[in-house]
């Protein structure tokens, strides 16, 4: 990513509320961030923190009803995706914004060949005929490292291993040369060796194609190796944002620090026990009016019970939504 690169995606105050029989669930709360051309933005947080729902809300992939998605705007290519028509969103999804879903087995249609599923977006969005789409589909499989691509176009998803299915999903997301690729925990279900291959593949494709990437994960080790910037999410909101090296060097939110302490280190003694973050992420039945991490936080103030902290600007493009200042060891001035 070049310094000073223009933003390809600007998200302002994105909110997603699910209306259920048990009441409202505020899954995403006033999320604001930007994505620059050519960069890889890591999005981390434990399950239930709102990572996937945030990214699916951007491009209209959450069902409405029960979801209600609002916000100041999601700007992409001069279009506000929150007010775009369904036809406009269909023209963008899969063409200009690619999406790699978590589970390739359930994301690929089991009754169609891999070739058919690769060719479909090429014919729909790129206007290719069947012969052109087949040639491009073969190139895509070769691009993501699947051998004997011509023959494998005729195979069905169940004939591929988990790692190969994930490569097919990446190929489908890249089919129309998107400006932005959103990868939702694409290596979670894979063994360590295949995971390393997928990460290396993503690095090569990013260098070759120059696209911007949003990488959703709960694995801080993955983020450390591939990301330029990191968003840490908790309780449906961003609690910390920083360049990747700054985040690991000086985490400014108690949740981020706790996450880092749960990662095993090859340098630690065998008898050292990993930190466990006690408790569970909150289920928010209203827009948060207090810090969502307060019940699990060792640095809690009385103020945290009555006010949801804003994102305080720190140095080096770093911000954190916390009233505690780790540099001074006391409350942050606000």
N, C-alpha and C positions, 0 to 999 in steps of 0.2 A: 504493500500500500504506500503510495506516495504521500509525503507530508502535504497537508493543505488540500487533499483531495475533496472533491465536492460530495455532498450527501446524495445518495440515491434513494434513501428512505428516511422520512422524518415522521416520528410518532409523537403526538401531543395529547396527554391526558386520556389515554385509552382506558375505558372501563367496560367490563363485561359482567353482567348480573344474570344468573339463572333463576327463573321463577319455578319453584318446585312445590310439591304438596306439603313439604315440611317447612316452607317459607323461602325467602330469597337467599341466594348464595352469591356473595360478592367475590367472584373468582379472580377478577383483575381490577385493580384500583389505581386509577390515575397514573398509568405507566407512560413515561416520557423518555425517549431515546432517539438517536439517529444512527444511521449506518452509512459509512463512507464507501466510495467506489474502491473496489479491490481489497477491502479489509475483511478480516474474519473476526466477528463479534461472538464471544462465548457467552452463553446464558446458563448460569448454574443455580442450583438449589435442590433441596430434597423433594421427593414426590409430594404433590399437593401444593407446591409453592406458586403455581400459576404459569410456569414456563410455556408449556404446550398450548394452553388456552389463549395466552397472549398472542402467540404467533399465528394460531389458527383464526383468531378474531380479526387480525389485520386484513386477511384476504377473504373473509366471509365464509369460513369453513365450519363455524359453529352453527348448529341448527337454531333457527329463530321462527317461532318459539321453540324451546323455553328461554333461549338466550336473548338478552338485550344488550347490544354493543353500541356504546356512545363515546364521544370524545371531541376534543377540539379539531382533530384531523389526523389523517394518515396520508401524508403526501408522497406520491410516487409518480414520477414522470409527468408532473403537472396536474395529476388527477388526485382528488381526495377519495381514497378507497372507502371511507365510511359512508359517503353519499353516492358512490358509484352505483349504477344499475347492475342487475345480475348479468346482463349481456356483457357489460364492460368488464366485470370481474372475471367472467369466463374467458374473455380474450386475454386477460393478464395471467390468470392461473395456468401454470404449465407452459406458458410461452415466455413471459418476461419474468415471472417469479416461479421458480421450481420448488417443490416440496418433497423431501424424503421422509416418509413416515416411520414410526418406531418399529413396527413388525412387518417385514416384507412378505411373510406368508399370508397374512390377512389383507395386506394392501394390494397384492397382485391377485388378479381374477383367476381362479383355478381352472376355469373352463375354456380359457383362451390361451393360445401359445404366447410365449414371450415376444416373438416377432410381431404378432398382431398388436400386442399392447404397446410395443415401442413405435410401431408405424402409425397408430391412431392419432397421437398428437401432432406428428409430422404432417399428416394429411389434413388435419383440421386447422392447425395454426400456421403451417408453412406453405400450404397449398401444393404439396408434392403429389404426384401420381403414385400408383402402387409400386412401380419399379424404382422410382427415385427414393421413395420412403424405405424400401427394402435395402437399398445400398447404404443409405444413411444409418439404418438400424444396425447393420453389420458393422459399420464404422464405430458406432457408439459402444457396442459390445467389446470391440477390440480396444477402444479407448479406456474402458474400465478394467481391462485385463482378463477378459473371458476368452479362453482358447477355443479354436475351432468355431468361430463365431457364426459362420454361414450355416453350419449344421444345427447349432444350438438355437437359432431363431425358430426352428420347428418344434422345440421342446416346450413342455408345460412347466409351470412353476415348481410342481412337486418333484421334478427331475433335477432340480438344482439344490445344492447344499445351502445352508443358511448364509454363509459368506457370499456365495455366488448370487443368491437372491438379493442380497443387499446391494451388490454391484449392479444388478439389473435395475433396482429402484433408483440408484444414482444415475444410471444411463438414461432412464426415463425422465428424470428431473432435468437432465442436461440436454435433452433432445432438441429443444428449440433455442439453445444458446441463451439462457436466461441472464438477466442483469443481476438478479439476486437468487441465491439458493438457500433455502431454509432446511436444515437437517435436524430432525427431531430424534435425538438419542439413537443415531443410526448404528452404533456399535455395542449397544447394551446387551443384546442377546448373543453376542459372538464370543468365541474364546479369545484368549489374549493374542495368539499368533495372527488370527484373522483380523482382529481389531487393529493391530499394528499395520497390516497390509492396507486396510481401508483408510487409516489416517495418512499413510504415505501416498495412497492414491489421491486423496483429497488435496494434499499439498501439491502434488504434481498437476492436477487439474486446475487448481487455483492459479498456479504459476503460468500455465499454458493458456487459460481462457480469460484470466483477469477479472473474474466475477467477484461480487461481494457475497460473503457467506455468513449466515447466522447459525451457530452450532449449539444446539440445546443439549445439555448433559448434566449428570450429577457427579461426574468424575473430574475432580480438580486436576488430576494428573494429565488427563487429555487436554484440558484447557491450557495448562502450563506449556504444553508442547506445540500448540497450533494457533492460539488466539493472539490477536493484537490488543483488543480491549475485552473487558469482562463486565457483565451485569450479574449481580447477585440478587436473586429474588427470594422473598419470603412473604407469606400472607397475601399473595396476589399483588405485591408491589416491589419496586426496586429499592433495596436497602443499601446497596453500595455499587459504585461504578468507578472503574479505574483502568488505566493501561495494565496489561497483564503482569509486567514486572513490578510495578508499583503495588499492585494488589497483594502479591506474594511477599513483597518486602515490608510493607507497612499496612496491613489490613486495619480498617478504621471502624468496622462494625463488629459487635460481639458475635453475631451469627457467623460472619465470615471467618473470624478467628476460631470459632468452634469447629467449623467445617474443616479448616486447615489442620486442626489438631486431631481430627478423626482419620486423617490420611496416614497409612503406615509408612515408615521410613526404613530404608535399608541400613541406616546408620544407628538406629535405636537398639537398645539392649533387648534381648528376647523377653526378659521379665517385665519390660515396660508395657503397661496396659494402655490401649487407645482410649481417648476420651469418648464418652457417649453423651450425646445431647439428650438429656432427659425430656420426656413429654412428646407431644405431637404438634404438627402445624395446626393453626386454628382454622375452624370452619366459620367463616365470617357471614353472619346473617344481616349485617348492616355495614355501610361504609365505615372503615375503621376510624374511631375517634381517639384511640390510644395506641401505643406502640404494640404491634401484633406479636413481637418477640418477648414482651415483658415477663411473661410467666416462666420463661426458660432462661432468663438473663441474670447473670451474676452482678451486673452493673446497674441494676434497676434503680431509678429515682422515683419519688412520689409523682413527679411531673409526668413520668412515662404512663401512669395510670389514667391520665386525663387529657393527654395531648399526643397526637401522632407526629413524631418528629419529621420535619422537612428534610430534604437532601441538602446538607451543608457543603458548600464548595470548599475543597481543600486545595493543596498545591498539585501541580503536574497533571491537571485534567482529572482529578480524583474527587469524588463526593461520596458522602455517607449520610444515611438517615438515622442519626443517633445523637442523643443529648450528652453522651459521655465522650470526653476527650482523652484518648489514650496517651497523648503527649504530655498533658498536664496532670493526668490522674484525677480529674474532677469534671464538673459539669461544663459543657460547651457553652460559650457565650452566644446568645442569640437575641 
